[in-house]
Each structure stands twice: as structure tokens, then as C-alpha cells.
Amino acid sequence: MRIQVILTGGTIDKLYNPFKGELSFAQTHIPAAFEQGRCGVSLEVQQLFLKDSLEMTEEDRAQILAACQHSPHSQIVITHGTDTMAETARYLIAASPNKTIILTGAMIPLSVNGSDGLFNLGAALMAAQCMPVGVYIAMNGRVFNGAQVTKNRALGVFEALH
């Protein structure tokens, strides 16, 4: 069994630029994170783009959906920015892919000390192997139904909708 990992950017993959005092994209940090975490799962990593999720368009979501549909693998992890992660999850649900799809990201970039990214990546890989067909978000040590989740910006966590 292989898990398809689709990279789209988000805070998890940003780098802090001390000269500009901002976060931006240089190159992905995800393969190095899997190596650091001593990942024992067979992965196929595909980088679609590196974008802040607030800049994602419907065309970007269509590209994510197409990558999921064309993947030969039934288990998929997508790295994604947290601001519109729930929106992308609902977009994928509407297309009814017959796969287990887990979206994950981070509040603090992998490149910054104290990042939650490695923890969230590990949770997403585990969820991809254990959850039934559907679309989910793995954040904060929890797995949420992609149709019933929201980001609590004040607390910096994801929560189930009731």
C-alpha cells in the first residue's frame, strides 16, 4: 500500500524570511519532515503548487480534485493552508471521490521551532490508513469529518460543527 501525498502549500511549508520579516515559499519541506519523522509508510509525493490558502482559487481546487481522481492510490494526504482547508474539504466531498482523503497543515511552519506540522503530518498519515472512504481534516491530534469542521481562529484550532 502506498499513500499519495499532494502538496499545495500553506503555512506548513512556508519559510520565515528574517530580512523581510515575513513568511514565504522557497521550496517544500514536506519530504524532509517525513524523513525526520522516520516515516515507515510508502509514499508518492506530488507537488501541485505552493500557495497560501487565502490565495486559492476554484481552479486550484479543481486541480486538487483532479490529482485525487487521477491518483492510482485509494489513500491520499493533502497538505493545505488552514484558512480555507475546510472549504477545500467540502469541495472534494461534493465530487464524491471514492477514496480516503485527509487534509492537514500547520499553524506554525515546519521551518520554525515549535511547529505543529510534524505532529499533524503523522496524524494525517495514520488517519489515511485507518479511516473509511471519505474526506477528513487531521489537525490538533484529532480527525474531523470534512463536512462538519471549522477553524477557530481565536484559539488556533479546528473544531467540529454541531
Backbone as a ProteinNet text record, in pm:
[ID]
protein_1_A
[PRIMARY]
MRIQVILTGGTIDKLYNPFKGELSFAQTHIPAAFEQGRCGVSLEVQQLFLKDSLEMTEEDRAQILAACQHSPHSQIVITHGTDTMAETARYLIAASPNKTIILTGAMIPLSVNGSDGLFNLGAALMAAQCMPVGVYIAMNGRVFNGAQVTKNRALGVFEALH
[TERTIARY]
82.7	0	88	55.3	121.7	18.4	64.6	-20.5	26.7	-67.2	-38.7	-36.6	68.5	76.4	77.8	-21.6	-34.6	-2.4	96.6	141.3	79.7	18.3	-42.2	7.8	88.8	141.3	82.3	51.6	1.4	116.1	80.5	179.9	277.8	232.2	318.7	446	438.2	550.6	617.7	583.1	643.4	776.1	854.1	985.4	985.7	1040.6	1048.9	1168	1144.2	1249.6	1283	1397.6	1429.4	1459.7	1497.4	1527.8	1400.1	1296	1168.9	1071.3	1101	1011.4	878.2	881.1	756.7	777.3	664.6	666.5	641.6	717.8	700.2	740.1	723.6	759.2	893.2	977.1	1102.3	1095.2	1087.9	1070.8	1001.2	949.8	876.1	968.6	915.9	986	926.5	823.6	748.2	830.5	901.5	980.9	1083.9	1145.9	1242.2	1172.3	1048.8	972.8	941.8	905	880	1007.6	1120.2	1247.8	1279.5	1259.8	1284.7	1196.6	1072.1	979.1	999	1100.6	1131.8	1011	943.6	821.8	850.4	772.6	787.3	681.7	604.3	497	549.5	511.4	549.4	465.5	533.7	466	498.7	402.9	426	391	491.4	472	460.2	357.6	331.4	308.1	390.9	372.9	289.3	170.2	86.7	128.1	139.8	180.7	209.6	266.9	289.4	222.5	104	23.5	-28.7	-47.9	-123.4	-268.6	-338.4	-474.5	-570.6	-539.8	-624.7	-617.3	-514.4	-497.8	-549.5	-602.8	-652.6	-776.9	-784.2	-897.1	-976.8	-1090.2	-1168.2	-1088.5	-1006.9	-922.8	-820	-766.5	-672.6	-742.5	-863.5	-938.9	-971.7	-1002.2	-1027.8	-901.9	-785.7	-659.3	-633.6	-666.1	-651.4	-743.3	-869.2	-965	-916.8	-868.8	-819.9	-703	-612.7	-498.8	-547.5	-649.9	-706.9	-772.3	-850.4	-921.3	-826.2	-715.7	-621.4	-517.8	-512.6	-416.3	-456.2	-359.4	-390.9	-408.7	-383.7	-388.7	-523	-569.9	-700.1	-688.5	-566.1	-543.7	-456.4	-506.6	-440.9	-431.5	-315	-295.3	-265.2	-332	-311.5	-262.5	-146.3	-104	-169.7	-217.4	-304.2	-297.1	-314.8	-325.1	-451	-442	-553.8	-670.8	-647.2	-754.1	-870.6	-843	-952.3	-954.4	-891.6	-886.5	-1026.8	-1113.1	-1248.9	-1325.7	-1302.7	-1368.2	-1325	-1195.6	-1146.7	-1201	-1209.2	-1265.8	-1408.1	-1488.9	-1627.6	-1635	-1542	-1534.4	-1508.9	-1415.8	-1384	-1500.8	-1566.9	-1682.1	-1791	-1814.7	-1918.8	-1892.9	-1766.8	-1731.8	-1740.7	-1763.3	-1779.4	-1667	-1541.5	-1434.7	-1443.8	-1418.9	-1428.6	-1292	-1239.1	-1107.8	-1108.6	-1007.2	-988.4	-891.4	-940.7	-862	-851.2	-728.7	-702.5	-630	-688.2	-620.8	-555.1	-435.1	-365.3	-277.7	-228.9	-143.6	-82.6	-55.9	5	-26.8	-27.1	-41.8	94.5	199.7	338.1	416.9	494	567	662.5	681.6	779.4	918.3	948.9	1081.6	1103.5	1000.4	1009.7	1004	1090.5	1092	954.4	907.4	778.4	662.3	691.8	587.5	501.2	374	281.5	274.5	350.4	342.2	378.5	486.9	529.8	424.6	370.8	265.5	143.5	102.8	-15.3	7.6	128.9	159.8	148.8	203.3	195.3	51.4	-27.3	-168.7	-241.6	-209.9	-274.7	-239.9	-112.9	-73.5	-145.5	-156.6	-227	-375.3	-435.4	-577.3	-602.9	-512.6	-529.9	-534.8	-464.6	-460.4	-577.6	-640.8	-742.2	-885.9	-903.5	-1038.7	-1102.2	-1234.8	-1303.9	-1304	-1353.3	-1363.9	-1437.4	-1381.7	-1441	-1334.3	-1373	-1281.3	-1276.4	-1154.6	-1133.9	-1026.7	-1024.6	-918.4	-852.8	-719.6	-642.8	-560.2	-599.8	-530.9	-545	-445.9	-453.5	-475.9	-425.9	-441	-579.3	-660.3	-796.4	-821.7	-920.1	-963.8	-1109.3	-1135.9	-1269.6	-1332.5	-1462.6	-1538.6	-1525.6	-1482.6	-1458.6	-1581.1	-1699.7	-1822.6	-1867.3	-1806.8	-1855.5	-1741.5	-1659.9	-1544.5	-1524.4	-1468.3	-1436.2	-1306.7	-1240.2	-1120.8	-1162.3	-1127.7	-1148.9	-1025.1	-1034.8	-919.4	-870.7	-960.5	-922.8	-835.1	-866.5	-790.2	-680.8	-687.4	-589.3	-602.9	-727.7	-754.5	-873.9	-890.4	-1007.5	-1108.1	-1236.3	-1344.8	-1454.9	-1523.2	-1636.9	-1755.1	-1828.2	-1954.1	-2063	-2155.7	-2266.7	-2394.9
-117.4	0	124.9	217.9	348.2	455.4	561.6	677.2	788.8	847.3	963.9	1086.5	1166.1	1292.2	1404.6	1492.2	1603.1	1732	1804.9	1928.2	2049.3	2136.7	2258.2	2384.8	2370.2	2488.8	2505.6	2630	2660.4	2689.1	2733.3	2769.8	2657	2533.3	2419.2	2421.2	2473.6	2470.1	2606.1	2703.8	2836.2	2845.2	2943.6	2969.5	3112.8	3133.8	3269	3340.2	3457.8	3539.6	3650.6	3639.3	3738.2	3877.4	3885.4	4015.6	4093.4	4020.9	4085.8	4079.1	3990.7	3973.9	3912.6	3822.3	3761.3	3614.8	3545.2	3406	3399.6	3313.2	3295.9	3154	3120.9	2987.8	2992.5	2895	2877.9	2742.7	2638.1	2502.6	2422.8	2307.4	2228	2169.9	2160.5	2099.7	1963.4	1923.3	1803.3	1674.1	1647.9	1524.6	1516	1627.8	1628.3	1599.7	1646.6	1620.3	1471.2	1407.8	1263.3	1188.6	1234.4	1172	1194.3	1315.7	1348	1262.8	1242.1	1162.3	1012.7	973.6	832.5	757.1	817.8	762.1	624.5	527.4	391.2	354.1	452.4	429.1	460.1	380.3	404.9	521	624.2	745.7	778.8	841	901	1048.5	1134.6	1277.8	1351.7	1436.1	1515.4	1660.2	1750.2	1892.2	1956.1	2003.8	2074.3	2220.3	2283.6	2423.2	2453	2567.7	2614.4	2750.5	2751.5	2873.2	2890.7	3014.3	3044.4	3010.7	2947	2902.6	3018.8	3136.9	3252.8	3297.5	3252.2	3285.3	3174.8	3066.3	2955.4	2995.7	2946.2	2973.8	2845.4	2859.7	2741.4	2654	2716.5	2640.1	2557.4	2614.1	2538.8	2419.3	2440.3	2329.8	2223	2266.1	2169.8	2088.9	2153.5	2083.9	1981.9	2017.1	1923.5	1803.7	1830.8	1723.2	1631.9	1689.8	1609.2	1521.1	1575.4	1496	1378.8	1401	1292.8	1187.6	1233.5	1140.4	1059	1119.2	1050.3	967.3	982.5	904.1	756.4	667.6	524.7	475	563	524	560.1	475.4	498.6	580.2	603.5	683.5	802.5	922.3	1046	1141.9	1204	1311.5	1437.7	1546.1	1674.6	1775.5	1836.8	1947.8	2074	2157.1	2268.4	2375.6	2498.3	2606.8	2592.9	2634.5	2612.9	2708.6	2825.8	2924.9	2879.6	2804.8	2758.6	2605.9	2537.6	2391.2	2329.5	2379.6	2324.7	2348.2	2461.3	2490.9	2389.9	2360	2261.2	2122.6	2088.5	1958.3	1945.1	2048.4	2043.3	2037.9	2104.5	2098.7	1954.3	1887.2	1749	1656	1679.3	1596.2	1604.8	1724.1	1743.5	1660.2	1628.9	1548.7	1398.6	1361.3	1221.9	1129.2	1164	1071.7	944.6	834.5	705.9	669.7	761.8	743.8	799.9	766.4	826.3	942	1063	1184.1	1259.4	1289.2	1360.4	1490.2	1603.1	1732	1765	1823.1	1863.4	1983.3	2045.3	2162.5	2196	2323.4	2366.3	2512.3	2546.6	2686.4	2755.8	2675	2724.6	2645.6	2712.1	2642.2	2534.6	2430.3	2326.1	2384.6	2493.2	2554.2	2636.6	2649.3	2729.2	2637.2	2661.7	2582.3	2586.6	2472.7	2464.4	2440.8	2404.8	2379.8	2260	2270.1	2158.7	2072.5	2109.4	2043.3	1896.4	1859.9	1719.7	1631.8	1680.8	1609.1	1590	1696.3	1688.9	1597.4	1599.8	1508.8	1363.2	1332.2	1196	1153.4	1243.8	1213.1	1189.4	1269.1	1254.6	1121	1080.2	951.1	836.6	845.8	741.8	740.9	859	867.2	809.3	836.2	784	631.4	569.5	423.8	364.3	443.7	389.9	431.6	546.2	597.4	534	521.4	469.8	575	536.1	627.5	754.1	868.4	996.9	1104.4	1226.5	1339.8	1390.7	1404.4	1439.5	1547.5	1609.5	1702.5	1647.8	1634.3	1588.7	1705.6	1757.3	1870.2	1857.2	1903.9	1912.5	1777.3	1669.4	1536.8	1477.7	1538.7	1491.5	1473.7	1390.3	1371.9	1417.2	1509.6	1567.3	1528.1	1508.6	1491.4	1622	1614.3	1733.5	1820.1	1764.1	1840	1911.9	1876.8	1928.6	1981.3	2069.3	2121.2	2268.5	2341.8	2481.9	2515.3	2617.7	2665.1	2774.1	2755.6	2857.8	2945.7	3058.9	3147.7	3205.5	3230.4	3288.3	3193.7	3064.5	2964.5	2896.8	2912.1	2847.4	2697.1	2647.5	2503.2	2478.1	2351.5	2311.1	2251.1	2271.1	2222.9	2163.6	2064.6	2006.2	2101.6	2112.2	2187.1	2100.4	2162.2	2084.5	2105.7
0	0	0	-88.6	-92.9	-64.9	-2.5	20.3	-71.9	-143.7	-227.6	-136.6	-145.9	-71.8	-174.6	-165.3	-257.9	-183.3	-232.6	-168	-237	-157.1	-213	-144.6	-41.9	26.6	163.8	198.6	332.1	427	544.5	645.7	673.3	669.6	699.1	614.8	493.8	400.5	380.4	464.1	449.7	523.3	483.2	540.7	591.5	710.6	764.4	702.2	644.8	586.1	685.2	756.7	860	803.6	677.4	617.1	586.2	546.4	516.1	632.7	729.5	843.3	805.8	706.4	660.4	626.3	612.8	570.3	420.9	352.6	208.6	171.4	44.9	-4.1	-75.8	-47.9	-120.6	-192.5	-113.6	-165.2	-56.9	-91.6	5.6	113.3	234	347.1	383.4	312.9	349.8	337.5	226.8	222.5	336.7	370.4	481.5	613.7	627.8	750.6	763.9	652.9	657.8	697.2	643.8	679.3	827.6	874.7	1016.2	1107.8	1066.4	1145.6	1130	1051.2	1028.1	974.7	879.5	820.3	760.7	802.3	752.7	650.1	605.8	509.7	369.8	273	134.8	81.9	33.2	-10.8	-155.8	-221.8	-352.5	-338.3	-342	-318.4	-450.9	-460.2	-580.3	-537.9	-585.5	-556.6	-666.5	-631.4	-729.1	-737.6	-622	-613.1	-466.5	-438.9	-302	-291.5	-228.8	-218.5	-77.5	-39.7	80.7	49.5	141	109.3	87.1	139.4	114.6	-31.7	-103.1	-244.2	-336.8	-280.5	-362.1	-438.9	-560.7	-648.8	-672.4	-737.1	-774.4	-871.1	-955.3	-1047.7	-969.8	-861.6	-778.1	-713.9	-663.4	-602.5	-707.6	-828.6	-936.2	-966.7	-959.3	-981.9	-870.4	-747.3	-634.9	-655.5	-691.1	-715.3	-827.8	-936.6	-1049.4	-1007.1	-925.2	-877	-792.3	-711.9	-630.3	-719.3	-815.5	-903.5	-990.2	-1033.4	-1122	-1047	-916.7	-839.1	-842.1	-859.5	-854.2	-709.9	-614.2	-473.3	-410.4	-320.1	-257	-128.5	-82.8	37.7	1.7	35.2	-6.7	110.9	126.1	223.1	143.5	177.8	110.8	213.4	188.8	273.5	219.1	311.8	271.8	379.1	339.5	435.5	519.6	645.4	737.9	716.5	658.8	648.1	561.6	455	367.6	353.5	446.8	442.4	444.9	531.1	540.5	410.1	345.4	217.3	110.8	105.6	9.4	41.8	169.2	208.2	156.5	173	126.2	-27.4	-92.8	-239.7	-284.3	-218.7	-254.1	-222.3	-109.9	-72.3	-178.3	-230.8	-331.5	-457	-483.9	-601.1	-573.5	-448.9	-406.7	-452.9	-424.4	-462.8	-378.9	-438.8	-369.5	-310.3	-230.3	-170.2	-28.9	47.5	179.1	161.1	186.5	164.9	296.7	335.9	460.7	429.1	469.8	457.1	589.8	582.9	704.1	674.7	778.6	765.3	899.4	921.1	1047.1	1073.8	1200.1	1240.8	1243.1	1260.7	1264.9	1160.6	1072.3	966.5	1019.2	939.6	973.4	996.2	926.7	933.2	1059.8	1143.7	1265.9	1387.7	1484.5	1607.1	1674.1	1719.1	1785.5	1690.6	1566.5	1467.7	1506.9	1476.6	1493.5	1367.2	1264.9	1135.2	1135	1200.7	1200.7	1269.1	1379.8	1451.8	1363	1293.1	1207.1	1086.9	1029.3	918.1	962	1078.7	1131.2	1154.2	1210.2	1233.9	1101.7	1001.1	870.9	805.9	814.4	757.7	828	959	1034.7	997.4	988.7	954.2	814.8	720.4	584	583.7	676.7	683.9	761.9	847.7	938.5	908.9	845.6	824.7	701.3	703.1	583.2	472.6	357.1	243.5	287.8	250.2	285.6	284.5	318.7	323.4	466.6	518.1	658.1	670.6	787.3	824.6	950.1	946.3	1062.7	1113.8	1229.2	1292.2	1443.5	1514.8	1660.7	1727.9	1667.5	1726	1709.5	1623.7	1601.3	1451.5	1419.9	1281.6	1275.8	1185.1	1171.7	1039.2	1039.4	916.6	838.9	715	634.6	611.9	626.5	607.2	734.1	846.3	974.5	1060.6	1001.4	1074.8	1041.3	1136.6	1115.1	1189.2	1142.8	1211	1309.4	1435.4	1537	1534.8	1470	1451.9	1584.1	1676	1805.2	1886	1880.1	1957	1873.5	1741.9	1654.5	1650.3	1654.2	1649.1	1558.2	1519.6	1443.7	1540.1	1507.7	1592.8	1506.2	1561.2	1491.1	1498	1387	1384.9	1445.2	1505.9	1565.8	1492.2
[MASK]
++++++++++++++++++++++++++++++++++++++++++++++++++++++++++++++++++++++++++++++++++++++++++++++++++++++++++++++++++++++++++++++++++++++++++++++++++++++++++++++++++

